């Protein structure tokens, strides 16, 4: 068993093979006194002195004249006029169309994927990642398609479309590209981890987490487009604020343009609003809000601290007194870090 397999087993709660010892070794070990140590759990979800229980808006920083100009440009695009939205790559769009047929032909889907080297590589990497149980490495696109299945493939096509949109600009700020991309992956990973204990579909949860901030890609593209003409390099704090201010509106436009499922479009358009009791997507929205709070606490979103177990979303999801939720919180930072690294390509 390799080190990575051992670590994944530990994080996922699986037991490693027992170490065999001779009788003599067993006798020797039996005479040792147990070490006087105690495992200390980092209760990162309950930081001392923190009382915030609601998602916190990002405070407006002191904006430079150039940043204010960019802010005005972004707001002027809310009606989508004079705004070029990111498109789904042709190969990914073709695969999504085939997957719309319940009896889709795996061979044809595999051939479509193989015609795009980037897409083929992504399918193989995703199928071999820890998220999809890639313990036995495969090198065939056809076998990868079979392993992933229609729902996971559809998610992966969105995954690749988002990546293409984030990294499309030439000469753009790579640090901001990486920031947007890794945050999107973390959102998907946390949502997938929360899915089993909140009763939502893991694949839908991953897609919602991955795409709910897709409007940030529009902000990124506009920043890249205008930075050179303004002779301005945007700092992360300003970028975070502009995303917070505008990404929900842009996300709604991109979701409609990409033809995302209606439920995901509605969640993207309202994911910062605490859902009402009669909202048919109340549970999904609450889980997404919880995922955002978690990512802000573990370093994959603009930093914020919460008393998580006493938060409104945890209360509404009835998770505060569940041992399985606290067990998940213990493992979550490490699991997310490994999962993001395994699919961050």
Secondary structure, DSSP 4 states (H G I P E B T S, - for coil): --HHHHHHHHHHTPPPPPPP--HHHHHHHHTSPPP---PPP--TTB-TT----SPPPPPPP---HHHHHHHHHHHHTTT-TT-------HHHHHHHHHHTSTT--HHHHHHHHHTSHHHHHHHHHHHTSGGGT--S----HHHHHHHHHHHHHHHHHHHHHHHHHHT-STT--HHHHHHHHHHHHHHHHHHHHHHHHHT--HHHHHHHHHHTTTHHHHHHHHHHHHHHHHT----HHHHHHHHHHHHHHHHHHHHHHTT--HHHHHHHHHTTSPPPTT-TTHHHHHHHHHHHHHHHHHTSSS----BGGGSHHHHHTT-TT-HHHHHHHHHHHHHHHHHHHHH--
